[in-house]
Every structure is written in structure tokens, then in C-alpha cells.
């Protein structure tokens, strides 16, 4: 909380506490723009229905960037 009349705190893209989460429509807009302007594809694996294609994309991502960091959902 700021003192009345004091200067506003500097804004930064690194200040994640003040920005709301990106919504699904906003993400789709960002994906479309990045594809059209830069040729970069952003896909959600669960959206790919063909199992062979999904596995091929996952294999390529692991080859390039390593395995994903999975959340521990089993309480371990």
C-alpha cells in the first residue's frame, strides 16, 4: 500500500503479482499472432487428437528441450 501523494511504484513485466492470469481466448490470440508473424507454433498436447502425431510432437520437444517438469499429483 502506498502513502497518499507518493510516487507510484515502477512497473515491470517481471512483477507477476499484479497481473491476472492469461485467459484461454487471450492465449489463442497470442498463438495466432506468433504463428502469423514469426512462424512459431504453440500447441497444447492434449488438444492433438491423433495419438501418433501427439507422440511425434512430444518426442521432438523432448529431444530439443528435455523432459517436462511434471507436477507431483500423487502426494509424494
C-alpha positions in Angstrom: 0.0 0.0 0.0 1.4 3.4 -1.0 1.3 6.6 1.0 -1.2 9.1 -0.5 0.7 11.6 -2.7 3.8 9.5 -3.0 5.2 8.5 -6.4 3.8 5.3 -8.0 5.9 2.2 -7.8 7.8 1.4 -11.0 6.0 -1.1 -13.3 7.8 -4.1 -14.6 6.9 -7.1 -16.7 8.7 -9.1 -14.0 6.1 -8.1 -11.4 3.8 -11.1 -11.7 1.8 -10.3 -8.6 -0.3 -7.5 -10.2 -1.3 -9.1 -13.5 -4.2 -11.5 -13.8 -3.7 -14.9 -15.5 -4.0 -15.1 -19.2 -7.3 -16.4 -20.3 -7.9 -19.1 -22.9 -9.1 -16.6 -25.6 -6.1 -14.4 -25.0 -3.7 -17.4 -25.4 -5.4 -18.4 -28.7 -4.9 -14.8 -29.9 -1.3 -14.8 -28.9 -0.7 -18.2 -30.6 -2.3 -17.0 -33.8 -0.3 -13.8 -33.8 3.0 -15.6 -33.2 2.3 -18.1 -35.9 1.3 -15.5 -38.5 4.1 -13.0 -37.7 7.0 -15.3 -36.7 6.2 -18.8 -37.9 6.3 -20.2 -34.4 3.8 -22.9 -33.4 2.4 -23.3 -29.9 0.3 -26.4 -29.4 -1.3 -27.9 -26.3 -0.5 -31.6 -26.4 -3.9 -32.5 -25.0 -5.6 -30.7 -28.0 -4.0 -33.1 -30.5 -6.3 -36.0 -31.1 -4.2 -38.2 -33.3 -2.1 -40.3 -30.9 0.7 -40.9 -33.4 1.1 -37.2 -34.2 0.8 -36.2 -30.5 3.7 -38.7 -29.6 5.8 -37.4 -32.5 5.5 -33.8 -31.4 6.2 -34.7 -27.8 9.3 -36.7 -28.8 10.6 -33.8 -30.8 10.0 -31.4 -27.9 11.8 -33.7 -25.5 14.7 -34.1 -28.0 15.1 -30.4 -28.3 14.4 -29.1 -24.8 14.4 -32.1 -22.5 11.6 -33.7 -20.5 8.9 -31.6 -18.9 8.7 -30.8 -15.3 5.6 -32.6 -14.1 3.6 -31.6 -11.1 3.5 -34.2 -8.4 -0.1 -35.1 -8.1 0.4 -38.4 -6.1 1.3 -36.7 -2.8 4.9 -37.9 -2.9 
